[in-house]
C-alpha cells in the first residue's frame, strides 16, 4: 500500500501544530499527534547513526552498510524497505481513523533529517513553515524552560540547528515544496490555506481554517505531542503571538544579548531564504524601542506548574550533591521494582 503523505516541516514552536489542526479539519486529510517515525529510522546506521546506544552502534552501522551493499539493488532496496515500513504504519493509521486519502505528519524533528525523508518520500507533499527565529526561541524558552533563555539555549540551540537544515532543504529543487511564513499565514489564512490545498492537490475547504469548530476529531487531536499551550487557546489562526518576543527581549538586556548571539551564529543567507533577512529581522524591536513594557507573567496552568517544578528540581539536582544521590537511589529502586525478571 502506497500512502499519500503530507509533511509539515518546521522548527518547534513555529506554528506547525496550528497548521496541522487546519489541515486535519479538511475532509480528505487525516492528522494527529506527532508520531516521530522518521527520526529513529534515519539513525539506524545506513544513513546516519546515533552517538550513544545500548548496543555497539558503530559496529552495527558498519555491518548494516556491508549487508545493504550485498542486496540486489544496493541502497535502493534499503530505501524501499524504509518506505515500506512507514507505509504500513501510516496506512494502518489511516485505516483505523476512517480511510481518508491523505496522511499528515508534522513532527518538527524531521527538519533535521530532511535528506533522508526526501529519499523515502520523494512524492510527498512538503509544506515548509517558517517563523521569525526570535519568536520561535522565545516561545520555546517560555513553553519548556519557564522563560529561562540561557537554560533553553544550553539544552537545545534550536535556531542554530533548524535554520541551516531548513534553508538547505529550500535550496533544493527536488522534492517540490511550498514555503509558508507563519506571519503571512495568520494574517491572511484564507489566501495561504488555499495555496496549501492547491499544493497538496485537495479541494479548498475554507471552513477548515476554523479548526476549533471541527467537533470530536479536533478534541482527539489535542492528545499527544505538540503545542502544549497556545493552539488549544484558539479556534482559528490569530496574530496575537507575532510580536510577543519583542516585549520580552526589549525589557531584558540579558535576553537581548543572547538573542543577538543566536542570530549572529546563523548565516545571513539562511535567514534571508527563510524569509527573515538580517536587514529587517530586528525591525519589530526597533519600532517598539521605548514603547514596550515587560510582559505580564503567564497564568499558572497545570502544565506551567509542572514545568516550574521540573526546572526547579533539575537545577537542585545539579547543584546539590546529596539530593542527587537520593534521586539516584530512587531511580535504582524503581528500576529494581519495575524489572520484569
N, C-alpha and C positions, 0 to 999 in steps of 0.2 A: 504493500500500500504506500503510494507516494502522497505525502501530506503537503497541502498548500500552506506554507508558513509565512508569517509576518513577524519581523523582528523590529522592535523599537529600540534603538541604540542611544544610550545617553548615560552620563555620569550619575551617581547617586545624588538625589535632591535637585535634579534638573527638570522635573515635571513629567517624568516617564509614567508615574502612576496615574496622573490626571489624564494623559493621553490614552493610556491603556483603558481607563474607565470609559472614555468616549468611544473608543473603537469596540470595546466589549459590549456596548449598548447597541451596536449595529446588528441587524438581523442575520448577517452572514458570517460574523466573526466571533469566535469563542476566545475569551480572555480568561484571566485567572491569576492566582498568585505566582510569584517568580519561582520557576521550577529548578533553576540552576543546573540544568542537564549538561550544557556545553562545556562549562569551565573545567570540571573534573575530567571530562573526556579528552579535552585538549592537552591535559598534562599526564597522560598515561605513559608517555615515553617516546612515542614516534615523532610527534610534532614538537612537544615540549615536555619537560619533566618537573616534578616538584622538588623543592630544596630539601625537604625532610619528609620521611615516610616511615611507617612501621615495618619496612622491608628495605632491601638494598635497591633503592630507586635508580642508582647509576647502572648497576648490573642489569636491572630489569629493562631499562631503556635500550641498552646495547643489545640485549637478547631479542627484544621486540623488533628492533630495526633489522637485525640479521634475519629474523623469521619472515618479516614482511618482504624483504628483498628476494625471498625464495618463492613468493606467491606468483601465480601465472602472470598477473598484470602489475606486480610490484605494489607501489603505493596506491595505485588506482583501486586495487582490491581493498586496501585498508580504508580509504575514504568512503568506498561504497559500504563497507561494514559499519563505519561510524554513522553514516546516513541511515542505514537500516535500523540500527539501534535506536536512534532518535525518532525515526518514522513510526516504529512500533509503539513507543511510549506516547508520542504526540497523537498518533492515530487512535490509540485506545482511550486517551483522554477525551478526544472529540466524540468517540462513540458513547462514552459514559455521560457526556454532557448534552447529547442530543444530535450529534452528527451535523454540526454547522460545517460549511465547506472550508473555512479558513481557521487556522490556529494561530493565536498571538502569544508571543513570548517577549517580555520586556526586561529581562534580567540585566541590571546595569553592568555586572561583571563581564558580560560578553564583549563590552567595548575594549577589553584588554586582550581578547583573543580573536579579534575580527578576521585576520587572515585565515585562521583555522575555520571559523564559522562560514566564511565565504567559500572555502573549499568544499565543505559538505552540503551547503545550501546555496549554491550559486543562483538558483532560480527563485529564491525567496524574495518577498517584498521588504526592502530595508528602508526604515524611516529614521533618520539621524536627527535627534532632538538636542539642540544646544541651548545654553543659558549663560548669562553673564557669570564669569567664573567666580567673582566675589559673592554673588548671590548664592551660588552653589555652596561655596565654602562656609559662608555664614549660616546657611540652613543646616549644613552637615554638622557644624560645631554645636549649634543650638539643639538639634534633634537628638544627638547621641552623646554629647560631652558637656551638657549643661552650660553651654556658652563659652567653654574654655578653648579658645583658639589654639593656644600652644599645645595643649594635650591632644586636640583633634588632629593637628598637623603632624605631630610626632607619631601618632598611631597610624595615620593614613594620609599622606600628601596627595589627596585625590586630584587636585588641579594639575600638578606636575605629572601625574600618571595618566590621567584620562585625556587631557587636551592633545598631547602629541599623538596618542593612539588613534583618536578620532579624526584628527587632521590628516594623518597618513591614509586612513580609510577614505576620506572625502577626496583625496587627490587621485585615487584610483578610479579609472573609468568603469571597471567591472568589479562587482556586480552593480547594476543600476540602483540608484538610491535617491531618496528625496530628503533634502536638508530643510529642517524647520527650526526657526528660532522660537524659544519659549515666549519671549516678549511679543512676537508677532502673532503667535497662536492665541494668547489670552486676550490680545487687543482686537483681533479680527478672527474669532473662532470659525465663523461661517465660511469665510474665504479659504482659510487654510485647511479646514476639515474637508472641504470639497476637493481641494488639491490632493489631500492624503487619500481619499476614497478613489480618485482617478488613478493615482499611482498604484494602488493595490489592485484595482480592477473591479471594484464593487460599486453599486449604485450609491449616490449621495443620499444619506438619510439625515437631514438636519436635526431631527428630534433626538438623535444620539448625542448631540452636543450637551444637552442637559442630562448628563449621565445619572444624576441623582434621582431621576424620575423613572428609572428602568425597572423598578419593582424588586421582586425577590432576588433576581440574578445579581443586581447591584449589591444587595445585602450580603450575598455569599462571597462576592469579590473582595469584601473588606477583610476576609480572613487571609492568613499567610503573610509572607514578607512583602514589603513595600513601604509607602509613606505612612508612618505611624501617627501623624498629627494632622497635617494640613488638608489633604484631599478630602477626608471624611467630614470636614467642616463646611464644605461647599457642594453644591449640586451641579455646578457648571464652571467653566473657566472664569477666573477672576484676575484682575490686575493688582490686587491688594499686596501681593508679595514681590512685585517687580523691584521696588526700591527699599525694601526692608533693611537691606545690608547697609545702606547709606547712613542712616541714623546711628547704627551700631558702630561703624568704623569711624565716623566723624566725631563721635563723643568719647573715643578711647584711643589714646595715642599708641598704646602697645599693640592694639589690634590693627591699627592703621600701618604701623611699622611692619608687622608680619604680613599684612596684605600686600604691601609693596615688595617684600622679599619674594612672596609667592609668584606675583606677576612677573618680576624680573627673572625668575628661573625658567619661564616658559618662552619659547622662541616667538618673536613678534609675528612671523609669518603664519604660525599655527593659530595664534589668537585671531588674526585677521581672517583666516579661512573659516573659522568657526563663527565669524560674524561680529567679533569684538576687537577691532584694531586698537592698538595702544593709543593712537591719537585721540580716540573718543571714549576709551574704556573708563577713564576717570571723570568724564563729563558730569555724570549724576552727582558725584561728590563735590565737584567744583561749583555746580549750580546751587547746591544746598549749603555752601560754606557760610557758617554763622547763622543759619536759619533753622537748624535742626536741634532737637533735644534728644537726650539719651532715651532709648526706648523703654517702655514700662516692662517690668518682668512679666513673662507669660503666666497665665493662670496655672495653678498647680493641679494637673490632672494625675490620674493614677500612673500613666506612662512616665510623666516627668518626674514623679516622686520615685519611681523605680530607678530611673536613670541617675537621679541625685544620690540615692543610696549606693548604687553600684560604683559611681565615681568616688564617693567618699570612702567606701570600703577598699576599693582598689588602691587609692592613694595611701590609705592607712597600712595596707599590706606591704607596700613598697618602702614605707618609712619606718615601720615598727616591726622589728625582727621577731619579738615574742609573739605578736599577733599573727605574723606569717607562719610561724611554726605551728600555732594552733590550727590554722587553716589547712596546713599540710597534713596534720594528723587527722583532721576531719575528712579530708579527701581520701586518705588511705583507708580510714574506717568505712567510708561509703563504697570504695572500690571492693573491699572485702565483703561487705554486706550484699552488694549487688552482683557479685560474681556468681555465675550460674553453677560452676563446678569447683 
